[in-house]
Structure formats: C-alpha cells, structure tokens
Amino acid sequence: MNNIISFPHLGNYYHPISKLLSLITKDKVMPAPPITKKTLELGTKYAPDTVCIPFKYNLGNFIESLEQGANVLFTAGGGCRYRYYAEVTETILRDLGYNFKFYKLIKQDLINWKDAYNIFKEINPNLTIPYFIHSVIYTLLYIFYMDEIDKIIRKNIGFEIEKNAHQTLQKEMFNDFNKTSSITKLTILYKRYKRRFKKIKTNKPKDCLKVGIIGELYTSMEPYSNYDLEKELAKEHIEIKRFTNLSYLLWQKPLLRRRLKKKAKKYCKYKLGADGLDNVYRSIYLGKKKYDGIIHIKPFGCTPEITAIPIIQKVCNDYEIPIIFFSYDSETGSEGINTRLEAFKDLITIRRNKIDKSLSRN
C-alpha cells in the first residue's frame, strides 16, 4: 500500500509542512482539509469532555484525513498538555477502527533531529543525511520568510486601498514558493515578494489604532479557532501585532527564554509554563510601546494562560492599557465574540480621542 501522509491544519503553515514531507518522504502528502464546523463537530464528538479545543480541532482534522484515504499521520507535540495528546489521539482513532501509522515529531518540548531523521528514514529508506539537512533548512527558511511577510501584512492590511490586495499577493507568493526546492531561489523569491508587499498602496494614518494579540499558540495561529480575529480587526482599520508564530516557537523562544524571565521578573519569579511567561513579557512590551489595546486569546481551561491572566491584568493596570480576554470552546458563538470585539474597538477609540484632546490642550 502506498503511503498517503497527512497532518492537522495550522493556518497557512500547511504550505511549508507539506513541502517538507513531500521532499523527504517522496510520498503523496495530503494536508487535512481546511477547518470547518464539521471538523469541530467530529473532534467534539469523540474527544474527552474536559480536553481543550485545539485537541478537538486536531482530532477532527485527523478523522477527515483518514476518511479521505490518509494512512500516515504526523503530529507535533510538546508544550503544555499537548505533549500527551499524541498518545490520546492515536488511541481514540484506533478505537474508531482506523488503520494508520502515527508519528510524533516533538518529544519533551524539543525536536530531536536524530530521531526525526530516523522516522523519515523508516518511511523513505533512500533518504540521506545531507538531503535531510537540506530539506530541513529549506523548510525553516520557508517558515521564516512567510512569517516575515505576515508581519508586513498585519501592519498594513487594514489600510489597503485595493480590497484583498495583500491576500491575493500572498496566494501568488505561496504558489511560487511551492514550485521550488532550492534555497537560493526561495530567498530570491522572498526578497522579490517583500518588495512587492511594501509597494501595495495603502491609506494609513500615522496615528492609527494599534492592538497587540497575545495568548495560547494554537488559537493565535489558526484563524478558524479565533473566529478570524485578525481579519475582523483589519476591517476596523487597526494595525495588528502578533508575536506567536512558528519561527518564534521553533528557534526564537529557546534563545529568548532567559531574557524573557529577566524582563518580566518584576511580575514573575517563576516560569509559568507553555507561553504564560512570554505573554506577561509581551504585555509589558505593548504597554511600553503605548499600544491602544491588548487582546488575550486562549482555549477554555488552558491552565498556563489562566495562571498568567491575573499577572497580565496587573501589567495592564500599571501601564494603563486596555485589555480584553477571549476564551474559546466548542460552544463559543461568533455573535458574542464580535459584539465584545466591537465594544472593545469603541473603548480604545474613545480612549485614544481623549488622549489626543488632552495632548492638544497641552
């Protein structure tokens, strides 16, 4: 039987992940279908009641992939309870009667590249170490480049003159990125598209509203799970700052860990687990940079973020920056989220106007 490889969705990261798996295994790679209401319904139906919603999305993704013919599944792992989810997911899927191979790439919160190579060598016996290294470097650069472009998009998409100009160019970029496996060509393409994104015409005031998004990693990076929060903010002509992306998680976070603890020592003496400490530091950063507001997002019951919330509230009080908290589960409705988001936008707009009037008087 030929291998058909699949993995859960996570925003646009299915592009580089698909490319990596295709290059290394030489097998057919079929990312899970884009997340829909059906995905969540499937995951909720078979998941434990108390598990957080990212597990349900991933489980639903796996079921959809298996139903479409996938027989090799990959998952990440690491972080908080997520490090145990692979074993639970595999048990549920096998109890449902599916036949597949299941691989977990991250163990003990880190990628062991030797173990990863051995996994892929099992799937593709012809895989060589030099080709494996090349493929990994190519993929890491792909992720870094797309994350850098995303930063440009978040700063400007709410002010584009031509509707959907950024999204259209982004689709074109992914199409071109996916056509090459050359590191040199990928870098040339990145520089070309970076220039093109910066040339997109915008009507952006210097004093535009700025909002920072912090919180749990999955709900930050998967648009469906946060009800397209960034798009909703862009519609309101707000500049967006989001810290969490794969570049940060894969190599920046381990390098910054000691620095974050030092910067946040006034509020945190100990590591909070997962991204808790990171989000305390981000709140401090956004306060010092005089952002107009902070949006904290998390799955319902996310213990590290629950622990961080009172500390983040303290930071926001000290820096006098408004913050709103969104907690998502399978019962969350978009109407309630949008109503609260609209009220938050009105709040930061009124606050900004008061500050501007006060400064003009002085």
C-alpha positions in Angstrom: 0.0 0.0 0.0 1.3 3.4 -1.0 1.8 6.0 1.8 -0.6 8.9 1.9 0.7 11.4 4.5 -1.4 13.9 6.4 -1.3 16.3 9.3 -3.6 18.8 11.1 -4.2 22.3 9.8 -2.5 25.3 11.4 -3.1 28.5 9.4 -1.0 28.8 6.3 1.7 26.6 7.7 0.4 23.6 5.7 2.4 25.0 2.8 5.9 24.6 4.2 4.9 21.4 6.2 3.6 19.8 3.0 6.7 20.8 1.2 9.0 19.3 3.9 7.1 16.0 4.0 6.9 15.7 0.2 10.7 16.4 -0.2 11.8 14.0 2.5 9.4 11.1 2.0 8.7 11.2 -1.7 5.2 10.1 -0.9 1.9 11.7 -1.6 1.2 14.4 1.0 -2.4 15.4 1.7 -2.9 18.1 4.3 -6.1 17.8 6.3 -9.0 19.7 4.7 -9.4 23.4 5.8 -11.1 23.5 9.2 -14.9 23.9 9.1 -17.7 23.5 11.6 -17.8 19.8 10.6 -14.1 19.4 11.8 -15.0 20.7 15.2 -18.2 18.6 15.4 -16.1 15.5 14.7 -13.5 16.3 17.2 -16.0 17.2 19.9 -18.0 14.0 19.4 -15.0 11.7 20.1 -12.8 13.8 22.3 -12.8 13.7 26.2 -15.2 16.3 27.6 -12.5 18.2 29.5 -9.9 18.4 26.8 -9.1 21.8 25.3 -10.4 22.9 21.9 -7.1 22.6 19.9 -7.2 18.9 20.6 -10.7 18.7 19.2 -9.7 20.6 16.0 -6.7 18.3 15.5 -8.7 15.1 16.2 -11.4 16.3 13.7 -8.6 17.0 11.2 -7.2 13.5 11.6 -10.6 11.9 11.1 -11.3 13.9 8.0 -7.8 13.0 6.6 -8.3 9.3 7.3 -11.7 9.3 5.7 -10.1 10.8 2.6 -7.6 8.0 2.4 -4.6 9.1 4.5 -2.7 6.2 6.2 0.3 8.0 7.7 -0.3 10.8 10.3 2.1 13.3 11.7 1.7 15.4 14.8 4.0 17.8 16.7 3.7 17.6 20.5 5.4 19.5 23.3 4.3 22.5 25.3 1.6 22.0 28.0 -0.8 19.1 28.0 -0.2 19.0 24.2 2.8 16.8 24.9 0.3 14.0 25.9 -2.2 14.5 23.1 -0.5 12.3 20.5 -1.0 9.1 22.6 -4.6 10.0 23.4 -5.4 10.9 19.8 -3.9 7.7 18.5 -5.9 5.6 21.0 -9.2 7.3 20.0 -8.5 6.9 16.3 -7.6 3.2 16.7 -10.7 2.6 18.8 -12.7 4.1 16.0 -11.3 1.4 13.7 -8.9 3.3 11.6 -5.6 1.7 10.4 -2.7 4.0 10.1 0.9 4.8 11.1 1.3 7.6 13.6 4.4 9.7 14.2 5.1 12.4 16.8 8.0 14.7 15.9 8.4 16.7 19.2 9.2 15.0 22.4 10.0 16.6 25.7 9.2 20.0 24.1 12.1 19.8 21.7 12.7 18.4 18.2 15.4 15.7 18.3 16.7 15.9 14.8 18.3 12.4 15.0 15.0 10.9 16.0 13.3 12.8 13.3 15.7 11.6 10.7 15.2 8.0 11.8 11.4 8.4 11.5 11.7 9.7 7.9 14.4 7.1 7.1 11.8 4.4 8.1 9.3 5.9 5.6 11.9 6.6 2.9 14.9 4.2 3.1 16.7 6.1 0.4 16.9 9.3 2.5 20.4 10.6 3.0 21.6 12.8 5.8 22.7 15.7 3.5 19.4 15.7 1.7 17.5 15.6 5.0 19.6 18.6 6.3 18.9 20.5 3.1 15.2 19.9 3.3 15.0 21.0 6.9 17.0 24.2 6.3 14.8 24.9 3.2 11.7 24.4 5.3 12.9 26.6 8.2 13.7 29.4 5.8 10.3 29.0 4.1 8.6 29.4 7.6 10.8 32.3 8.5 10.1 34.1 5.2 6.4 33.6 5.4 6.4 34.9 9.0 8.3 38.0 8.0 5.8 38.7 5.2 3.0 38.1 7.7 4.4 40.9 9.8 4.2 43.3 6.9 0.6 42.2 6.1 -0.6 42.7 9.7 0.8 46.2 9.8 -0.9 47.2 6.5 -3.8 45.0 5.5 -6.3 47.2 7.4 -5.4 50.2 5.2 -5.1 48.7 1.7 -6.8 50.8 -1.0 -7.5 47.8 -3.3 -9.6 45.2 -1.4 -7.9 41.9 -0.8 -4.6 43.1 -2.4 -2.5 41.6 0.4 -4.3 38.2 0.3 -4.1 38.0 -3.5 -0.4 38.6 -3.5 0.1 36.2 -0.6 -1.6 33.4 -2.6 0.7 34.1 -5.5 3.7 34.0 -3.2 2.8 30.6 -1.8 2.3 29.3 -5.3 5.8 30.4 -6.4 7.4 29.3 -3.1 5.9 25.8 -3.6 7.4 25.5 -7.1 11.0 25.4 -5.9 13.1 23.3 -3.5 16.1 25.5 -4.0 17.2 27.6 -1.0 18.7 30.2 -3.3 15.6 30.5 -5.4 13.4 30.6 -2.3 15.5 33.5 -0.9 15.3 35.4 -4.2 11.5 34.9 -4.3 11.2 36.1 -0.7 13.1 39.4 -1.4 11.1 40.0 -4.6 7.8 39.5 -2.8 8.9 41.5 0.2 9.4 44.5 -2.2 6.0 43.9 -3.8 4.2 43.8 -0.5 5.8 47.0 0.6 4.6 48.6 -2.7 0.9 47.8 -2.1 -0.9 51.1 -1.9 -2.4 51.9 1.5 -4.1 54.8 3.2 -2.6 54.5 6.6 -2.7 57.4 9.1 0.4 57.9 11.3 -1.8 57.7 14.4 -3.8 54.6 13.5 -5.1 52.4 16.3 -2.7 49.6 17.3 -3.7 46.4 19.0 -1.5 43.5 20.2 -2.7 39.9 20.2 -1.2 37.6 22.9 -2.2 34.2 24.3 -2.1 30.5 23.6 -0.2 29.4 20.5 -2.9 27.4 18.6 -5.7 29.9 18.9 -3.2 32.6 17.9 -2.0 30.9 14.7 -5.2 29.1 13.5 -7.6 31.7 12.1 -10.7 29.5 12.3 -10.2 28.8 16.0 -10.2 32.5 16.9 -13.0 33.4 14.5 -10.7 35.3 12.1 -9.8 37.8 14.7 -7.1 39.5 12.6 -9.5 40.0 9.7 -12.1 41.5 11.9 -9.5 43.9 13.3 -8.3 44.8 9.8 -11.9 45.7 8.8 -11.8 48.3 11.6 -8.6 49.8 10.2 -6.4 48.6 13.1 -2.7 47.8 12.9 -2.1 44.3 14.4 0.9 43.0 16.3 1.0 39.2 16.9 4.1 37.7 18.5 3.4 33.9 18.2 4.4 32.2 15.0 6.3 29.0 14.1 9.6 31.0 13.7 9.2 32.1 17.4 8.3 28.6 18.6 10.9 26.6 16.7 14.1 28.6 17.4 13.5 32.1 18.8 11.8 31.1 22.0 14.5 28.8 23.3 17.1 31.5 22.6 15.0 34.2 24.4 13.8 32.2 27.4 16.3 33.7 29.9 15.9 37.2 28.5 12.1 37.0 28.9 12.4 35.8 32.5 14.7 38.7 33.3 12.5 41.3 31.6 9.4 40.0 33.4 11.0 39.4 36.8 9.1 42.3 38.4 5.9 40.3 37.8 7.0 36.7 37.5 9.6 35.0 39.7 9.0 31.6 38.2 8.3 30.1 34.7 4.5 29.8 34.2 4.5 27.0 31.7 3.8 27.0 27.9 3.5 30.6 26.8 2.4 32.1 30.1 5.7 33.9 30.8 6.0 35.0 27.2 2.6 36.7 27.4 3.5 38.6 30.6 6.5 40.0 28.8 4.5 40.8 25.7 2.1 42.8 27.8 5.0 44.8 29.3 6.3 45.4 25.8 2.9 46.5 24.4 2.5 48.8 27.4 5.9 50.4 27.0 5.2 50.9 23.2 1.9 52.7 24.0 -0.3 50.3 22.1 -4.0 51.2 22.2 -5.1 47.8 23.5 -4.3 44.1 24.0 -6.4 41.1 23.1 -5.6 37.9 25.0 -7.0 34.7 23.5 -6.9 31.1 24.8 -8.9 27.8 24.7 -11.3 27.4 27.6 -9.5 25.7 30.5 -6.0 26.5 29.3 -4.1 26.3 32.6 -0.9 28.2 31.8 -2.9 31.1 30.4 -5.4 31.1 33.3 -2.3 31.4 35.6 -0.9 34.3 33.6 -4.2 36.3 33.3 -4.1 38.0 36.8 -0.4 38.9 36.2 -1.2 40.3 32.8 -4.1 42.3 34.3 -1.6 43.7 36.8 0.7 44.7 34.0 -2.1 46.4 32.1 -3.2 48.3 35.1 0.4 49.5 35.7 0.7 50.7 32.1 -2.9 51.9 31.8 -3.5 49.8 28.7 -7.0 48.3 28.0 -7.2 44.5 27.6 -9.9 42.1 26.7 -9.9 38.3 27.2 -11.4 35.8 24.8 -11.8 32.1 25.8 -12.9 29.7 23.1 -14.6 26.3 23.3 -16.9 24.2 21.1 -19.9 26.2 22.3 -18.5 29.6 21.7 -20.6 31.7 19.3 -19.3 34.2 16.8 -22.0 36.7 17.6 -20.9 37.1 21.2 -17.2 37.4 20.1 -18.0 40.0 17.5 -20.2 42.0 19.9 -17.4 42.1 22.6 -14.8 42.9 19.9 -16.9 45.8 18.6 -17.3 47.2 22.1 -13.5 46.9 22.7 -12.9 48.8 19.5 -15.2 51.6 20.6 -13.5 51.7 24.0 -10.0 52.1 22.6 -11.2 54.7 20.0 -12.8 56.8 22.7 -9.7 56.5 24.9 -7.5 57.5 22.0 -9.6 60.6 21.3 -9.4 61.6 24.9 -5.6 61.3 24.9 -5.3 63.2 21.7 -7.5 66.1 23.1 -5.5 66.2 26.3 -2.2 66.4 24.3 -3.6 69.1 22.0 -4.6 71.3 25.1 -1.1 71.0 26.5 
